Amino acid sequence: MKSSTDPVQNLAKLIACPSITPAEGGALSALEAMLSPLGFSVERPVFSEEGTPDVENLYARRSGNGPHLMFAGHTDVVPVGDETAWSYPPFSAAIHNGEMYGRGAVDMKGGIACFAAAVGRYIDKNRDLKGSISFLITGDEEGPSINGSRKLLEWAKAKGESWDAAIVGEPTNPGKLGDMIKIGRRGSLSGTIVVHGIQGHVAYPHLADSPLPGMLMLLESLLYPALDNGTKDFQASNLEVTTIDVGNPALNVIPGKATATFNIRYNDTWSDETLMAEIHNRLDKAAGRRKLRPGKRAPVNYELIWRDRPSHVFLTHDNKLIETLTSSVESVTGERPQLSTSGGTSDARFIKDYCPVVEFGLVGKTMHMVDERVAIADLETLTQIYERFIADFFA
């Protein structure tokens, strides 16, 4: 079997590249070496933006007559953490008890290795490609996601590229291969609340104005009542307060300012505009209450700062794409996967503006963990699923 059609060899080559975001680390070069012999033209644009690291990306295409299928993913990985805690060096691709160890094994060099192998097998059997296949691979998914897929898509579109469908190889399965296909993602919106008070001595509270009671009322208004009860395709929207800080090390000082940050993962009940309006409305109402501020006549003095670049909620409605992938998974594993919108964000949030997109990859139990690893058997199974999907997509 040629190495480019062997997902185990492919993955070992990719893991050996220390591509900790935003470093390319040799991973894109390794992928290019797999794809070029298969007839792919490969380009590796670098994108920049002030205040962020430059990022190298890869776009590869093999053209044929028919629809255009994109495979998308990332070769950058998160830091390894305490390297001494690993059972094997994190970039050694060691195999033990039927599993390959290494940073990126499941998130998501494993998915890339399998798709490259599947494409190689499909081309071996079908020399005349019935359509076009492209790889859209970034080195900026685990980082700020500024100089990666968003700009790579814009760059490719400006060159005249268009796609009929896309599959993202993120690890979507919670327990075993075949569990889950992602057909959408919740939106993500973050903000910071700053409450301004008057600093003073705790023994003389009438001369001060603590920002904390006001902050507590504001946060309560965001947490209750619930934003919604969920929809047919999405779980309930959820707001989490992630930090509360007054920067006050003293026990006898009333602080003069309090800040809190929050993140909302929201469903298709909302858009970012309507959700922002709801948050503003809740905060304005809560600011005028006196429940925790007896004797204070003025409303809570607060400001709300939205973080840049919210991630928009989306749901894929392309039934043909969804059913093609579903039947491919079922034919290989015997399992009919659940269609889900759970989990965090992915680069599918950018791709959905260009074509219908679904996500399917390996089991994600060990992603970002010490001893990240993947079952060798799962690499072969995923490759077979991808090959079946490619064949059925072009059929």
N, C-alpha and C positions, 0 to 999 in steps of 0.2 A: 504493500500500500504506500503510495506517495505521501511524504510528510505533510503536504498541504491538505490532504484528505484525511489525515489522522488528527483528531481533536486533541489527543493526549500530547503528541509532539508539538502541536501548535501552541497549546497552553503552556507547556514547559518553556518554550521560547519566549512567550510574552511575560510570564512570571519572572523570568531571569532578568528582565529589564526593570530597574528601580525607578519607575515612573511616578514618584510621589508628586502629587499635584503641586505646582504646575509643570514640573519637569517632564520632558518627553522621554528621557531615560533609555532611548533605544527602542521603545515599544512600537512606535509608528514605523520605524525602519524594519522591524521584524515583521509587522503586518504587510508592509509593502513587498517584502521578499516573498511572502506567501501568495499575494494577489497578482503580482506582475507576470509570473509564469502562466497564470490562468487567463491572460489576455486583458487584464484590467489596465487602463490608463490611470496613473496615480498622480495627484497633486497634493502638495502639503503647504497650504497657506498659513502664514503667521499673522495673528491679529493683536492689536495693541489698543490700550486706552489709558489715559493718564490716571495714575494712582493704582493701577493694577498691573500684574506681571504679564509680559508677552506670552502668548500661548500658541504652540504649533498644533495644527489640526491636519486631518487627512480626508481627502475625497477621492474615491476610486470608482471608475465606471467601466463596465463592459456592455457594449451596446448590441441590441438586436431588434428585430421587427416585432413590436408588440408592446404591452404595458410595461411600465417602469416601476420596479420594486426597490425600495430603499431599505437597507439595514442600517440602523443607527445605534451608536453606543459610545463608550469612552474607555480610553486606556489609562487615564490617570487613576491613581489609587490614594487612599488616605494613609497617613503615617502609620508605621508599624507599632508604635507604642514602645513598651519595654521589650526590646529584642531578646533579652535573656529569658523572658517568660515563654518564648516560643519553643515548641518541641524540636523544630528544625529551623534553620535560618530562613527568614521570611521571603527571600528571593532565590531560594535553592530549588523550588519545585520538587521537593522530596516526596516520594511515594511510600506510604506505610499502610498496611492493612486495607488496601484497595482504595485509598484516598490520596489525593495530591494536595500538599500543603503549600501555602504561599499567599502573600498579600495580593488581592485581586482575583483569587481563584474563582470566586463566585460573583464578585462585584467589581467589574464585570468582564474581565479578560476571558473567563470561561465561555461566556456567551459569544464573544467575538471569535474565539478559537473554534467553536462548534459551527458557527455560521460559515466561516471560511472553509471548513472541512466539508460542509454540506454543499456549498457552491462548487467546490472542486469535484465532488462526486457527481453532482448534477451535470456539470460540463463534460466530464468524462463520458457520460451516457448520452449527452445531447450536445454534440459539437456545434450545431446551429441553434444558438440561444433563441427561444421563442419570445423574448422580450429583453429589457435592459435591467441589469442589477447594479446598484451602487452601494458603496459603503460610505457612510457619513460618520466619521469618528473624531471625537474631540479629546483634548487633553485638559479640559476645564469644566468637568461635570462635578467633581468633588470640591472644586474651588468656588470662586465668585460667580461662575457661569456667565461671564461678561464677554470674554474673548473666545468663546467656544461655539456651541451649536447654533446659538442665535445668529451670530455673525457668519458662520459657515453656511447656513441656509440662505442668508441674504446674498452672500458672495456667489453661491451656486446658481441662485435664481437669476442674478444679474448676468451670468454667463449663458443663460438660456435653458437652464435645467428645470424640469418639472417632473413630478412624481405622481403615480396613481395610487400608491399605498406605501405604508412604512411599517416595519416591525422593529421595536426596540428590545434589545436583548438583556434588559435588567433582570435580576433574580426575582421572579414574581411568585414563586411557589413557596408557601409557608411550611409545608411538611414533607411532601414528596413530589417528584416530578409528575406533572399532569394535574396538580391541584387547581391552578388558578391562572387565568388570563386577565390582564388589566385592560379595560376598554375605556378608561377615563381616569381622571385624577381630580381630587378636590383642589380648590384654590387655596392660596396661602397669602395672608395679609398681616403685616406686622406694624406695630406703632409704639410710641413712647409717650407716656403722660408725665408732665412735669407740674407739680403743685407748688406754688410759691407761698410761703408764710413769712413770719417775722421771728428771727432767732431771739432767744432770751433765756433767762434762768428759770429752772423748773419750779423754784420757790415763789416766782412772781409771774404766774401764767397770764395775769391780766395785762402784762406789758408785752406779751409775745402772742404769736398766732401759729400754733403747730400745724404743719401741713399734713400730718399723718391722719387725723380724723377725716379730713376732706378726701385724702387719697383712698381711705378705706371705703367711704361712701361711693366714690367714683368707680372703684373696682367692683364693689358689690353690684352696681347697676349694670356692669358688663357681664357679670357671671350669672345673674338672675333677673328676669326669667331666661330660660334657654332661648337661643337664637331661632331654633326651629326643631322639628321632630324627625328630620330626615325625609328622603323622598324614595321613590321606587328604586332608583339606581344608586343612591348615595346614603351613607349614614348621616346622623345629625351633625350639623356644624358645631365646632367646638372651639372655645376660646380658652387659652391657657395663659395665666400670668407667669412670666418667666423670670423676672427680677423685680425686687422692691429695694430701694436703696436711699439712705439719707446722708451717707458719708459722715456719720457722727460717731466718733469714738468715745465721747464723754457721756457719763451717766447723769450729769446735772445740767445739761444744756438741751433746750428745746431747739430742734433743728430749724433752719430757715427754708429748706427746700427738700422735696421728696420726688423721686422719679420711679417710674415703674414701666416695664416693657411687657408687651403681650403679643401673642401670635394666634391668629384664627385660621383654622382649616375649615373651609366652607364649601357647601354643596351648591347645586344649581338652583336653589331657591334664591340665591343672591348673585349679583355681579359685584365687582369691586366698588363701583360707584354707589350702588344701593346699600352695600354693607357699610361703607364709610359714613353714609348719611345716617344709618341706624346708630352707629357708635357715637357720632356727634350728638344726635338727639338724646340718647341715654345719658351721656355725660352732662349735657346742658341741664337736663331735668334734675340729675343728682346733685349738681353743683349748688342748686338753690335750696336744698333741704338742710334742716338744722338738727337732725336726729343726733348726730355726734358732735355738733358744734353749738351747744346752747349759748345764747347770748350773742352769737355772731350774726350780724345782720347782713353783711356782704356775702354774696355767693363765693364758693370756693374759687380761688384765683388759679386757674390751670391753663395749660396749653397742651395741644395734641400734635405730635409730630409723626407723620406717616413715613415709614421706610420706603426707599426707592424700589421700583420694579416688583410690584406684586405679581404672584403667579395666578393666572386665570383658571377658573374651573372649566373643565370640558368633558364631553361625553361623545364617543365615536358611535355613529349611527350606521356605518357601512356594514350591513348584514352579510354581504358576500365575503368581505374580508374576515369578519369575525367567525363566520361559519367555516370558512376554509381552514383557518387556524385551529378552530375547535375540533373539526373532523380529523385533522392531521394529528393532533395530540391524542385523540381517542383511538385512532387506528393503530398508533404505535404503543401506547401505554395501556389501553383498555379502560382508561379513566376519562369521563367527560368533565372537563375543567369547569370550575365556577367562574362566572364573569363578574369581575369585581372592579371597584373604584377606590379601594382602600389604600392605605399607605401614604407615603410622603410624595414629594414632587419628583419629577424626572424630566429629562430633555424632551419627552413627548409633549410637554406644554408648549414648546416652540414649534415642533413639527406639525402639530394639529392645525396650524395656520396655513400649511402648504398642501397637506393631503391627509386622508384618513390614516389613523395610526393605532396600533395595538401593541401590547408589551407581553413578551413571554421569554423566560430564561430559566436559570437553574434554581435550586432550592437555596433560600437566602438565610438559613439559620445562623451561619457563622460570619456573615458579612460584617466588616469593620472590627471583628474580634481578633484577639490573639489566637493563633492557630486556625486562621481562616483556611478552609479546605473544601474539596469537592470530591464526591464519589466518582471514581474512574468510570463505573458503569453508567452514571448519569451523563457523562460527557458523550458517550456513544449513543445513548438514548436521545439526548437533545439533538445531536447531529442528524439522527434518523428523522426526528420530527421536523427539523428545519428543511431537510431534503424533500420530504413528502410535501411540506407546505409550498416550497418553491415549485415543485412539479404541478401541484394542484392549482396554484395561483396562475401559472402560465397555460394551463390546460384549456 
